[in-house]
Amino acid sequence: MSINQENISQANVDNDEISLRELILEMKVWFEFLKSKWRIIFLVGAVGGLIGLTVAWFEKPTYKATLTFAMEEDKGGGGGLSGALGLASSFGIDLGGAGGGGAFAASNITELMKSRLIIEKVLIEPIIINDKKIPLIEYYIETFGLQKDWWGGPTLNKKYFSNNVDRNQFSLQQDSILKEVYKNLIEDNLNISQKDKKVTILTIEVKSKDELFSKVFCESLAKETSDFYIETKSKKARLNVSVLQKQVDSIRSELNGSITSVAAETDYVYNLNPAFNIKGAPTKKKQIDVQANTAILTNLVVQLELAKITLRKETPLIQLIDRPNFPLEKNNLGKSKSLIIGSFLASLMSIIYLIIWKVLNKMFD
């Protein structure tokens, strides 16, 4: 029984050696075949290298603008501000929470910056170019020559985006252009990253073939996101401040009127005969109004100051760390690199073609 097993094992080893020998022989055959076609492979590789060199020669460089910012996440907590918020609650007014989550958490801010709402606001925002104020999208269209695709040619009467047109009043053509530009920016030009989820430091990278556009778009995106935060996240706090300010002004006006009325009534009953106490009643009533309005005004002023503290606390969103400065990082498609890559890819394609051609010939012979 053991002898049969040894024979079977020996046969398997022999088969493996034959298979390996056949594989090596087959590889030698293919190598000799490709070696015989070296002129074709070399010629195709040379053509591919020339194509790569030509592309690198005419390809415009790209400019990368990088902006680093820190997300301010309020952890709540104690301290004087926590006590102040508690005091405000005792007065029956809500000054807003202390959390910084929701849409403005660091994990969501990247998607927020890539949203169509924010990017369209950036594109519509006017910028000053050569002492001329135009929307950024107009500069984008003119710089990259996109009007030829959308308006039929540079001689056509072009309808650009006006600074005075409301976004809700844009035409179908303007909406289509905005959508196309947004798509191009998201796919090719914009990258927002967070190196570590534990660190609320994010980086905006904008790449384009125009240095000025890369810088302006990068900075405008950060600014527009910050403005959007101020408009939404601190809306409740601003509303509280506005309401309290109106109440303080109203009570102060009432208090001033009550003080004036007390003085007038006092003058009216000057040297009043003690036997006529009834005539002093209006003065005492006005004094009660003054005391009540004074107490109310005191409480409202405290609430107003606390609301202002909360508003200042919730307003900041982005703390800039590094911002793009001229000259921006320039990325060229290297000529030598393009020559090598083009030659390699063309040679590889020619080898694949020759192998397929030989296999097909064997199949149909």
Backbone hydrogen bonds in HBPLUS format (Angstrom, degrees):
<---DONOR---> <-ACCEPTOR-->    atom                        ^
c    i                          cat <-CA-CA->   ^        H-A-AA   ^      H-
h    n   atom  resd res      DA  || num        DHA   H-A  angle D-A-AA Bond
n    s   type  num  typ     dist DA aas  dist angle  dist       angle   num
A0005-GLN N   A0001-MET O   3.28 MM   4  6.56 155.3  2.34 143.1 149.3     1
A0006-GLU N   A0002-SER O   3.04 MM   4  6.29 153.3  2.12 144.4 151.3     2
A0007-ASN N   A0003-ILE O   3.03 MM   4  6.31 153.1  2.10 147.3 154.7     3
A0008-ILE N   A0004-ASN O   2.96 MM   4  6.24 157.1  2.01 149.2 155.3     4
A0009-SER N   A0005-GLN O   2.96 MM   4  6.19 161.5  2.00 149.7 154.4     5
A0010-GLN N   A0006-GLU O   2.94 MM   4  6.12 158.1  1.99 147.0 152.9     6
A0011-ALA N   A0007-ASN O   2.93 MM   4  6.17 151.5  2.01 145.1 153.0     7
A0012-ASN N   A0008-ILE O   3.00 MM   4  6.31 151.3  2.09 147.3 154.7     8
A0013-VAL N   A0009-SER O   3.02 MM   4  6.33 156.4  2.08 148.2 154.3     9
A0014-ASP N   A0010-GLN O   2.98 MM   4  6.24 158.0  2.02 147.1 153.0    10
A0015-ASN N   A0011-ALA O   2.90 MM   4  6.16 153.3  1.98 145.4 152.9    11
A0016-ASP N   A0012-ASN O   2.92 MM   4  6.18 155.3  1.98 148.8 155.3    12
A0017-GLU N   A0013-VAL O   2.96 MM   4  6.24 157.2  2.01 148.9 155.0    13
A0018-ILE N   A0014-ASP O   2.92 MM   4  6.18 153.9  1.99 146.8 154.1    14
A0019-SER N   A0015-ASN O   2.85 MM   4  6.09 158.9  1.90 148.9 154.8    15
A0020-LEU N   A0016-ASP O   2.91 MM   4  6.11 163.0  1.94 151.6 155.8    16
A0021-ARG N   A0017-GLU O   2.87 MM   4  6.00 154.1  1.94 142.3 150.2    17
A0022-GLU N   A0018-ILE O   2.79 MM   4  6.01 155.7  1.85 148.6 155.4    18
A0023-LEU N   A0019-SER O   2.91 MM   4  6.12 152.0  1.99 144.6 152.6    19
A0024-ILE N   A0020-LEU O   2.97 MM   4  6.22 158.8  2.02 148.3 153.3    20
A0025-LEU N   A0021-ARG O   2.98 MM   4  6.20 159.4  2.02 146.7 152.7    21
A0026-GLU N   A0022-GLU O   2.83 MM   4  6.03 156.9  1.88 146.8 153.6    22
A0027-MET N   A0023-LEU O   2.91 MM   4  6.15 154.4  1.98 147.1 154.1    23
A0028-LYS N   A0024-ILE O   2.95 MM   4  6.22 150.2  2.04 145.1 153.4    24
A0029-VAL N   A0025-LEU O   2.96 MM   4  6.30 150.5  2.05 147.0 155.0    25
A0030-TRP N   A0026-GLU O   3.03 MM   4  6.38 161.0  2.07 150.2 154.3    26
A0031-PHE N   A0027-MET O   2.85 MM   4  6.03 156.3  1.90 146.8 154.2    27
A0032-GLU N   A0028-LYS O   2.89 MM   4  6.08 161.5  1.93 148.9 153.2    28
A0033-PHE N   A0029-VAL O   2.93 MM   4  6.17 150.3  2.01 143.4 152.4    29
A0034-LEU N   A0030-TRP O   2.89 MM   4  6.17 166.2  1.90 155.9 158.0    30
A0035-LYS N   A0031-PHE O   2.77 MM   4  5.93 149.9  1.86 145.5 155.5    31
A0036-SER N   A0032-GLU O   2.93 MM   4  6.11 144.2  2.06 139.9 148.3    32
A0037-LYS N   A0034-LEU O   3.03 MM   3  5.04 139.5  2.19  95.7 107.9    33
A0038-TRP N   A0035-LYS O   3.28 MM   3  5.15 153.7  2.35 111.8 109.2    34
A0040-ILE N   A0037-LYS O   3.08 MM   3  5.52 118.8  2.47 107.2 120.7    35
A0041-ILE N   A0037-LYS O   3.11 MM   4  6.45 167.5  2.12 157.6 161.1    36
A0042-PHE N   A0038-TRP O   2.77 MM   4  5.84 160.8  1.81 147.3 153.3    37
A0043-LEU N   A0039-ARG O   2.84 MM   4  5.98 159.6  1.88 145.9 151.9    38
A0044-VAL N   A0040-ILE O   2.89 MM   4  6.10 168.3  1.90 155.7 158.6    39
A0045-GLY N   A0041-ILE O   2.89 MM   4  6.00 158.7  1.93 146.3 153.0    40
A0046-ALA N   A0042-PHE O   2.87 MM   4  6.07 150.5  1.95 146.0 154.0    41
A0047-VAL N   A0043-LEU O   3.00 MM   4  6.29 156.6  2.05 148.0 154.1    42
A0048-GLY N   A0044-VAL O   2.89 MM   4  6.16 160.5  1.92 150.5 156.2    43
A0049-GLY N   A0045-GLY O   2.87 MM   4  6.09 151.8  1.95 144.2 152.0    44
A0050-LEU N   A0046-ALA O   2.97 MM   4  6.25 153.3  2.05 145.9 152.7    45
A0051-ILE N   A0047-VAL O   2.91 MM   4  6.22 153.7  1.98 149.3 157.0    46
A0052-GLY N   A0048-GLY O   2.92 MM   4  6.19 160.6  1.96 149.1 154.1    47
A0053-LEU N   A0049-GLY O   2.91 MM   4  6.11 155.0  1.97 145.8 153.0    48
A0054-THR N   A0050-LEU O   2.88 MM   4  6.06 153.8  1.95 145.8 152.8    49
A0055-VAL N   A0051-ILE O   2.95 MM   4  6.23 159.6  1.99 151.9 157.0    50
A0056-ALA N   A0052-GLY O   3.02 MM   4  6.23 161.4  2.06 147.4 152.3    51
A0057-TRP N   A0053-LEU O   2.94 MM   4  6.09 142.8  2.08 140.5 151.0    52
A0058-PHE N   A0054-THR O   3.12 MM   4  6.38 156.1  2.18 151.9 156.0    53
A0059-GLU N   A0055-VAL O   2.83 MM   4  5.71 134.1  2.05 146.2 158.7    54
A0062-THR N   A0331-ASN O   3.06 MM 269  5.23 163.6  2.09 146.3 146.5    55
A0331-ASN N   A0062-THR O   2.82 MM 269  5.23 170.7  1.83 161.8 164.2    56
A0063-TYR N   A0208-SER O   2.68 MM 145  5.56 168.3  1.69 168.3 167.2    57
A0208-SER N   A0063-TYR O   3.19 MM 145  5.56 152.6  2.26 139.4 146.5    58
A0064-LYS N   A0329-GLU O   2.93 MM 265  5.31 163.1  1.96 152.0 157.4    59
A0065-ALA N   A0206-VAL O   2.88 MM 141  5.20 163.3  1.90 150.8 153.6    60
A0206-VAL N   A0065-ALA O   2.95 MM 141  5.20 158.4  2.00 147.5 154.6    61
A0067-LEU N   A0204-ILE O   2.91 MM 137  5.13 158.4  1.96 147.6 154.4    62
A0204-ILE N   A0067-LEU O   2.78 MM 137  5.13 169.6  1.79 157.0 160.3    63
A0068-THR N   A0322-ASP O   2.83 MM 254  4.98 156.8  1.88 138.0 145.9    64
A0321-ILE N   A0068-THR O   2.80 MM 253  5.39 167.9  1.82 152.7 150.5    65
A0322-ASP N   A0068-THR O   3.23 MM 254  4.98 154.0  2.30 124.2 131.8    66
A0069-PHE N   A0202-LEU O   3.02 MM 133  5.63 163.9  2.05 158.0 163.1    67
A0202-LEU N   A0069-PHE O   2.92 MM 133  5.63 154.3  1.99 165.7 172.0    68
A0070-ALA N   A0319-GLN O   2.93 MM 249  5.13 157.8  1.98 135.4 142.0    69
A0319-GLN N   A0070-ALA O   3.11 MM 249  5.13 160.1  2.15 143.7 149.6    70
A0071-MET N   A0200-THR O   2.77 MM 129  5.30 170.1  1.78 165.9 169.3    71
A0072-GLU N   A0317-LEU O   3.24 MM 245  5.51 158.5  2.29 148.0 150.8    72
A0083-GLY N   A0079-GLY O   3.29 MM   4  6.64 161.1  2.33 148.5 153.3    73
A0084-ALA N   A0080-GLY O   2.88 MM   4  6.12 146.8  1.99 142.6 152.8    74
A0085-LEU N   A0081-LEU O   2.87 MM   4  6.17 154.2  1.93 151.5 157.6    75
A0086-GLY N   A0082-SER O   2.98 MM   4  6.29 153.3  2.06 145.7 153.2    76
A0087-LEU N   A0083-GLY O   2.91 MM   4  6.18 151.6  1.99 144.6 152.3    77
A0088-ALA N   A0084-ALA O   2.92 MM   4  6.20 150.8  2.00 145.3 153.5    78
A0089-SER N   A0085-LEU O   2.96 MM   4  6.25 151.3  2.05 144.7 152.2    79
A0090-SER N   A0086-GLY O   3.11 MM   4  6.42 143.5  2.25 140.9 150.2    80
A0091-PHE N   A0088-ALA O   2.98 MM   3  5.21 141.9  2.13 101.4 112.9    81
A0093-ILE N   A0088-ALA O   3.43 MM   5  5.96 166.1  2.45 140.6 141.7    82
A0092-GLY N   A0089-SER O   2.88 MM   3  5.04 158.0  1.93 106.4 113.2    83
A0105-ALA N   A0102-GLY O   3.26 MM   3  5.77 160.6  2.30 120.8 119.1    84
A0108-ASN N   A0105-ALA O   2.95 MM   3  5.42 148.0  2.05 112.4 121.9    85
A0109-ILE N   A0105-ALA O   3.03 MM   4  6.15 130.9  2.28 150.9 165.3    86
A0112-LEU N   A0108-ASN O   3.06 MM   4  6.31 152.4  2.14 149.2 157.9    87
A0113-MET N   A0109-ILE O   2.93 MM   4  6.12 155.4  1.99 147.0 151.9    88
A0114-LYS N   A0110-THR O   3.19 MM   4  6.42 135.5  2.40 134.7 146.3    89
A0115-SER N   A0112-LEU O   3.16 MM   3  5.13 156.8  2.21 100.5 107.5    90
A0119-ILE N   A0115-SER O   3.19 MM   4  6.41 176.6  2.19 157.7 158.8    91
A0120-GLU N   A0116-ARG O   2.91 MM   4  5.82 157.4  1.96 146.1 152.3    92
A0121-LYS N   A0117-LEU O   3.17 MM   4  6.34 152.2  2.26 141.1 148.4    93
A0122-VAL N   A0118-ILE O   3.03 MM   4  6.37 150.7  2.12 147.3 155.7    94
A0123-LEU N   A0119-ILE O   2.95 MM   4  6.21 156.0  2.01 147.8 154.1    95
A0124-ILE N   A0120-GLU O   2.96 MM   4  6.12 152.6  2.04 148.7 155.2    96
A0125-GLU N   A0121-LYS O   3.09 MM   4  6.08 133.1  2.31 137.1 148.4    97
A0137-ILE N   A0123-LEU O   2.89 MM  14  4.81 143.1  2.03 148.3 138.5    98
A0136-LEU N   A0125-GLU O   3.13 MM  11  6.10 148.5  2.24 139.8 142.9    99
A0127-ILE N   A0134-ILE O   2.72 MM   7  5.57 163.2  1.75 151.2 149.7   100
A0134-ILE N   A0127-ILE O   2.92 MM   7  5.57 154.2  1.99 163.7 163.4   101
A0129-ILE N   A0132-LYS O   2.75 MM   3  5.12 164.1  1.77 153.4 150.9   102
A0132-LYS N   A0129-ILE O   2.93 MM   3  5.12 140.4  2.09 103.5 115.7   103
A0138-GLU N   A0135-PRO O   3.08 MM   3  5.49 132.2  2.32 107.0 118.6   104
A0139-TYR N   A0135-PRO O   3.42 MM   4  6.89 156.0  2.48 148.1 154.1   105
A0140-TYR N   A0136-LEU O   2.97 MM   4  6.26 152.2  2.05 146.6 154.9   106
A0141-ILE N   A0137-ILE O   2.93 MM   4  6.14 160.8  1.96 147.7 151.9   107
A0142-GLU N   A0138-GLU O   2.94 MM   4  6.11 169.3  1.95 154.4 157.3   108
A0143-THR N   A0139-TYR O   2.89 MM   4  5.85 157.7  1.94 144.7 151.5   109
A0144-PHE N   A0140-TYR O   3.13 MM   4  6.17 164.8  2.16 148.5 151.7   110
A0146-LEU N   A0141-ILE O   3.11 MM   5  5.12 144.8  2.24 140.8 146.8   111
A0149-ASP N   A0146-LEU O   3.06 MM   3  5.50 134.3  2.28 108.7 119.4   112
A0150-TRP N   A0146-LEU O   3.27 MM   4  6.59 157.8  2.32 151.5 157.7   113
A0151-TRP N   A0147-GLN O   2.87 MM   4  5.41 157.9  1.92 139.1 145.2   114
A0156-LEU N   A0153-GLY O   3.21 MM   3  5.68 160.6  2.25 114.2 119.9   115
A0165-VAL N   A0162-SER O   3.46 MM   3  5.51 170.6  2.47 104.8 107.3   116
A0169-GLN N   A0166-ASP O   2.89 MM   3  5.28 155.6  1.95 112.5 120.7   117
A0170-PHE N   A0167-ARG O   3.32 MM   3  5.55 167.4  2.34 113.1 113.3   118
A0175-ASP N   A0171-SER O   2.98 MM   4  6.27 158.7  2.02 150.5 156.5   119
A0176-SER N   A0172-LEU O   2.99 MM   4  6.17 154.0  2.06 144.0 150.8   120
A0177-ILE N   A0173-GLN O   3.02 MM   4  6.30 154.9  2.09 147.8 154.3   121
A0178-LEU N   A0174-GLN O   2.97 MM   4  6.18 165.0  1.99 151.7 155.6   122
A0179-LYS N   A0175-ASP O   2.97 MM   4  6.13 158.4  2.02 146.6 152.6   123
A0180-GLU N   A0176-SER O   3.01 MM   4  6.21 155.3  2.07 145.2 151.4   124
A0181-VAL N   A0177-ILE O   2.93 MM   4  6.14 166.0  1.95 156.7 160.1   125
A0182-TYR N   A0178-LEU O   2.89 MM   4  5.98 160.3  1.93 148.3 154.4   126
A0183-LYS N   A0179-LYS O   3.01 MM   4  6.18 155.9  2.07 142.8 149.1   127
A0184-ASN N   A0180-GLU O   3.01 MM   4  6.29 157.2  2.06 147.8 153.6   128
A0185-LEU N   A0181-VAL O   2.96 MM   4  6.18 160.8  2.00 153.5 158.4   129
A0186-ILE N   A0182-TYR O   3.03 MM   4  6.20 166.4  2.05 153.7 156.9   130
A0187-GLU N   A0183-LYS O   3.09 MM   4  6.16 162.1  2.12 148.3 153.1   131
A0188-ASP N   A0184-ASN O   2.98 MM   4  5.84 160.0  2.02 148.1 153.4   132
A0189-ASN N   A0185-LEU O   2.98 MM   4  4.79 144.2  2.11 121.6 132.2   133
A0190-LEU N   A0185-LEU O   2.98 MM   5  5.88 142.0  2.12 171.9 164.4   134
A0207-LYS N   A0189-ASN O   2.85 MM  18  4.76 158.2  1.90 135.4 142.6   135
A0191-ASN N   A0205-GLU O   2.90 MM  14  5.11 143.3  2.04 154.2 159.5   136
A0205-GLU N   A0191-ASN O   2.79 MM  14  5.11 157.3  1.84 159.1 165.1   137
A0193-SER N   A0203-THR O   3.02 MM  10  5.40 159.3  2.07 149.8 155.8   138
A0203-THR N   A0193-SER O   2.92 MM  10  5.40 159.8  1.96 156.9 162.6   139
A0199-VAL N   A0196-ASP O   3.00 MM   3  5.30 153.7  2.07 108.7 116.9   140
A0214-SER N   A0210-ASP O   3.17 MM   4  6.38 162.8  2.20 151.8 156.3   141
A0215-LYS N   A0211-GLU O   3.22 MM   4  6.48 162.6  2.25 150.3 153.9   142
A0216-VAL N   A0212-LEU O   2.94 MM   4  6.09 176.2  1.94 160.1 161.3   143
A0217-PHE N   A0213-PHE O   2.88 MM   4  5.76 166.4  1.90 151.2 155.9   144
A0218-CYS N   A0214-SER O   3.16 MM   4  6.08 155.5  2.22 137.0 144.0   145
A0219-GLU N   A0215-LYS O   3.07 MM   4  6.29 168.6  2.09 154.9 157.2   146
A0220-SER N   A0216-VAL O   2.85 MM   4  5.91 160.4  1.89 150.4 156.9   147
A0221-LEU N   A0217-PHE O   2.95 MM   4  5.94 149.4  2.05 142.6 149.8   148
A0222-ALA N   A0218-CYS O   3.40 MM   4  6.68 158.4  2.45 143.2 147.4   149
A0223-LYS N   A0219-GLU O   3.06 MM   4  6.31 160.4  2.10 148.8 154.5   150
A0224-GLU N   A0220-SER O   2.81 MM   4  5.89 163.7  1.84 150.5 155.0   151
A0225-THR N   A0221-LEU O   3.09 MM   4  6.17 155.3  2.15 142.6 149.0   152
A0226-SER N   A0222-ALA O   3.08 MM   4  6.28 155.5  2.14 143.0 149.7   153
A0227-ASP N   A0223-LYS O   2.88 MM   4  6.17 158.5  1.93 151.8 157.8   154
A0228-PHE N   A0224-GLU O   2.89 MM   4  6.05 152.3  1.97 142.8 150.5   155
A0229-TYR N   A0225-THR O   3.00 MM   4  6.26 150.7  2.09 143.8 151.4   156
A0230-ILE N   A0226-SER O   3.02 MM   4  6.35 161.8  2.05 150.7 154.9   157
A0231-GLU N   A0227-ASP O   2.95 MM   4  6.15 150.6  2.04 145.7 153.8   158
A0232-THR N   A0228-PHE O   3.07 MM   4  6.23 139.0  2.25 141.7 151.5   159
A0232-THR N   A0229-TYR O   3.14 MM   3  5.25 129.0  2.41  98.0 111.1   160
A0233-LYS N   A0229-TYR O   2.72 MM   4  5.28 132.4  1.95 139.8 155.2   161
A0235-LYS N   A0232-THR O   3.19 MM   3  5.10 164.5  2.22 105.7 108.9   162
A0238-ARG N   A0234-SER O   2.93 MM   4  6.14 160.0  1.97 154.0 159.6   163
A0239-LEU N   A0235-LYS O   2.91 MM   4  6.11 151.4  1.99 145.9 154.1   164
A0240-ASN N   A0236-LYS O   2.98 MM   4  6.25 155.3  2.04 146.5 152.8   165
A0241-VAL N   A0237-ALA O   3.05 MM   4  6.33 158.8  2.09 147.6 152.8   166
A0242-SER N   A0238-ARG O   2.93 MM   4  6.15 159.6  1.98 147.8 153.3   167
A0243-VAL N   A0239-LEU O   2.93 MM   4  6.15 166.6  1.94 154.9 158.0   168
A0244-LEU N   A0240-ASN O   2.92 MM   4  6.04 169.3  1.93 152.8 156.4   169
A0245-GLN N   A0241-VAL O   2.87 MM   4  5.93 153.5  1.94 145.5 153.2   170
A0246-LYS N   A0242-SER O   3.11 MM   4  6.35 155.4  2.17 145.6 151.3   171
A0247-GLN N   A0243-VAL O   3.01 MM   4  6.32 156.0  2.07 148.8 155.8   172
A0248-VAL N   A0244-LEU O   2.84 MM   4  6.05 161.4  1.87 153.2 158.0   173
A0249-ASP N   A0245-GLN O   3.00 MM   4  6.18 162.2  2.03 146.0 150.9   174
A0250-SER N   A0246-LYS O   2.92 MM   4  6.09 154.2  1.98 144.4 151.9   175
A0251-ILE N   A0247-GLN O   2.90 MM   4  6.09 171.3  1.90 157.6 159.0   176
A0252-ARG N   A0248-VAL O   2.87 MM   4  5.94 156.2  1.93 147.4 154.9   177
A0253-SER N   A0249-ASP O   3.01 MM   4  6.13 150.3  2.10 139.1 146.8   178
A0254-GLU N   A0250-SER O   2.96 MM   4  6.32 154.5  2.03 146.3 153.8   179
A0255-LEU N   A0251-ILE O   2.78 MM   4  6.00 155.1  1.84 149.1 156.2   180
A0256-ASN N   A0252-ARG O   2.94 MM   4  6.13 161.5  1.97 147.1 151.7   181
A0257-GLY N   A0253-SER O   3.01 MM   4  6.26 153.7  2.08 143.3 150.7   182
A0258-SER N   A0254-GLU O   2.85 MM   4  6.11 151.5  1.93 147.0 155.2   183
A0259-ILE N   A0255-LEU O   2.92 MM   4  6.18 160.2  1.96 154.3 158.8   184
A0260-THR N   A0256-ASN O   3.07 MM   4  6.28 158.4  2.12 144.0 149.8   185
A0261-SER N   A0257-GLY O   2.89 MM   4  6.13 152.8  1.96 144.9 152.9   186
A0262-VAL N   A0258-SER O   2.90 MM   4  6.16 157.3  1.95 151.8 157.2   187
A0263-ALA N   A0259-ILE O   3.07 MM   4  6.34 162.2  2.10 148.5 152.9   188
A0264-ALA N   A0260-THR O   2.94 MM   4  6.22 154.3  2.01 146.3 153.7   189
A0265-GLU N   A0261-SER O   2.88 MM   4  6.10 164.1  1.90 154.9 158.6   190
A0266-THR N   A0262-VAL O   2.89 MM   4  6.04 155.3  1.95 148.9 156.2   191
A0267-ASP N   A0263-ALA O   2.98 MM   4  6.20 157.2  2.04 145.7 151.4   192
A0268-TYR N   A0264-ALA O   2.97 MM   4  6.16 144.1  2.10 140.6 151.3   193
A0269-VAL N   A0265-GLU O   3.11 MM   4  6.39 144.9  2.24 147.0 153.8   194
A0270-TYR N   A0267-ASP O   3.42 MM   3  5.10 159.5  2.46 104.8 102.6   195
A0276-PHE N   A0273-ASN O   2.82 MM   3  5.66 170.4  1.83 131.6 134.9   196
A0279-LYS N   A0276-PHE O   3.35 MM   3  6.00 148.8  2.45 111.7 118.0   197
A0280-GLY N   A0277-ASN O   2.90 MM   3  5.40 154.0  1.97 113.5 121.8   198
A0281-ALA N   A0278-ILE O   3.26 MM   3  5.48 165.3  2.28 108.0 112.4   199
A0284-LYS N   A0280-GLY O   3.31 MM   4  6.64 156.6  2.37 149.0 155.1   200
A0285-LYS N   A0281-ALA O   2.98 MM   4  6.27 155.0  2.04 156.7 164.4   201
A0286-LYS N   A0282-PRO O   3.02 MM   4  6.24 159.4  2.06 149.0 153.8   202
A0287-GLN N   A0283-THR O   3.00 MM   4  6.27 147.8  2.10 143.7 152.8   203
A0288-ILE N   A0284-LYS O   3.03 MM   4  6.34 148.7  2.13 143.9 151.5   204
A0289-ASP N   A0285-LYS O   3.10 MM   4  6.46 152.9  2.17 146.2 153.4   205
A0290-VAL N   A0286-LYS O   2.99 MM   4  6.31 150.5  2.08 144.2 152.3   206
A0291-GLN N   A0287-GLN O   2.98 MM   4  6.30 159.9  2.02 149.4 154.1   207
A0292-ALA N   A0288-ILE O   2.91 MM   4  6.15 161.7  1.94 152.3 157.3   208
A0293-ASN N   A0289-ASP O   2.90 MM   4  6.00 168.5  1.91 150.8 154.5   209
A0294-THR N   A0290-VAL O   2.91 MM   4  5.99 146.5  2.02 143.1 152.7   210
A0295-ALA N   A0291-GLN O   3.07 MM   4  6.32 157.2  2.12 146.3 151.2   211
A0296-ILE N   A0292-ALA O   2.97 MM   4  6.25 165.2  1.99 154.4 158.5   212
A0297-LEU N   A0293-ASN O   2.86 MM   4  5.91 162.2  1.89 144.4 149.9   213
A0298-THR N   A0294-THR O   2.97 MM   4  6.12 152.6  2.05 143.0 150.4   214
A0299-ASN N   A0295-ALA O   3.17 MM   4  6.46 163.3  2.20 149.9 152.9   215
A0300-LEU N   A0296-ILE O   2.93 MM   4  6.18 162.3  1.96 153.5 159.1   216
A0301-VAL N   A0297-LEU O   2.91 MM   4  6.02 155.9  1.97 149.7 155.2   217
A0302-VAL N   A0298-THR O   3.20 MM   4  6.47 155.5  2.27 145.0 150.9   218
A0303-GLN N   A0299-ASN O   3.01 MM   4  6.32 161.7  2.04 150.3 155.4   219
A0304-LEU N   A0300-LEU O   2.80 MM   4  6.00 155.7  1.86 148.8 156.1   220
A0305-GLU N   A0301-VAL O   3.02 MM   4  6.22 160.7  2.06 148.2 152.2   221
A0306-LEU N   A0302-VAL O   3.03 MM   4  6.28 157.2  2.09 149.0 155.4   222
A0307-ALA N   A0303-GLN O   2.86 MM   4  6.07 154.0  1.93 148.7 156.3   223
A0308-LYS N   A0304-LEU O   2.96 MM   4  6.22 148.7  2.06 145.1 153.4   224
A0309-ILE N   A0305-GLU O   3.02 MM   4  6.32 147.7  2.13 140.8 149.5   225
A0310-THR N   A0306-LEU O   2.99 MM   4  6.31 158.1  2.03 148.9 154.3   226
A0311-LEU N   A0307-ALA O   2.93 MM   4  6.15 154.0  1.99 145.2 152.5   227
A0312-ARG N   A0308-LYS O   2.97 MM   4  6.20 162.5  2.00 148.4 152.3   228
A0313-LYS N   A0309-ILE O   2.93 MM   4  6.10 146.5  2.04 142.9 153.2   229
A0314-GLU N   A0310-THR O   2.97 MM   4  6.18 148.1  2.08 149.5 156.3   230
A0315-THR N   A0311-LEU O   3.09 MM   4  6.03 133.1  2.32 145.2 155.9   231
A0338-SER N   A0334-GLY O   2.87 MM   4  5.99 158.9  1.92 145.9 152.1   232
A0339-LEU N   A0335-LYS O   2.89 MM   4  6.05 153.5  1.96 146.1 153.7   233
A0340-ILE N   A0336-SER O   3.03 MM   4  6.26 160.9  2.06 148.4 152.4   234
A0341-ILE N   A0337-LYS O   2.92 MM   4  6.10 170.3  1.93 154.2 157.4   235
A0342-GLY N   A0338-SER O   2.83 MM   4  5.78 164.4  1.85 146.7 152.0   236
A0343-SER N   A0339-LEU O   3.00 MM   4  6.04 158.7  2.05 141.8 148.0   237
A0344-PHE N   A0340-ILE O   2.88 MM   4  6.02 162.7  1.91 151.0 156.1   238
A0345-LEU N   A0341-ILE O   2.92 MM   4  6.07 171.7  1.92 156.3 158.4   239
A0346-ALA N   A0342-GLY O   3.05 MM   4  6.09 161.6  2.08 144.4 150.0   240
A0347-SER N   A0343-SER O   2.94 MM   4  6.06 161.2  1.98 148.0 153.6   241
A0348-LEU N   A0344-PHE O   2.89 MM   4  6.06 161.1  1.93 150.8 156.4   242
A0349-MET N   A0345-LEU O   2.93 MM   4  6.12 159.4  1.97 148.2 153.6   243
A0350-SER N   A0346-ALA O   2.96 MM   4  6.20 153.0  2.03 145.9 153.4   244
A0351-ILE N   A0347-SER O   2.94 MM   4  6.22 154.8  2.01 150.7 157.3   245
A0352-ILE N   A0348-LEU O   2.97 MM   4  6.24 163.3  2.00 152.4 156.7   246
A0353-TYR N   A0349-MET O   2.92 MM   4  6.10 156.3  1.98 144.9 151.8   247
A0354-LEU N   A0350-SER O   2.94 MM   4  6.14 158.6  1.98 147.4 152.7   248
A0355-ILE N   A0351-ILE O   2.96 MM   4  6.19 159.6  2.01 151.7 157.1   249
A0356-ILE N   A0352-ILE O   3.00 MM   4  6.20 165.3  2.02 151.3 155.1   250
A0357-TRP N   A0353-TYR O   2.87 MM   4  6.03 158.1  1.92 148.2 155.2   251
A0358-LYS N   A0354-LEU O   2.95 MM   4  6.17 156.2  2.01 147.4 152.8   252
A0359-VAL N   A0355-ILE O   2.98 MM   4  6.20 162.8  2.01 151.5 156.4   253
A0360-LEU N   A0356-ILE O   2.94 MM   4  6.12 164.2  1.97 153.4 157.3   254
A0361-ASN N   A0357-TRP O   3.08 MM   4  6.25 152.1  2.16 141.4 149.0   255
A0362-LYS N   A0358-LYS O   3.02 MM   4  6.33 153.0  2.10 148.6 155.2   256
A0363-MET N   A0359-VAL O   3.04 MM   4  6.31 150.7  2.13 145.8 154.1   257
A0364-PHE N   A0360-LEU O   3.09 MM   4  6.31 148.0  2.19 147.6 154.9   258
A0365-ASP N   A0361-ASN O   3.02 MM   4  5.96 114.9  2.46 139.9 153.6   259
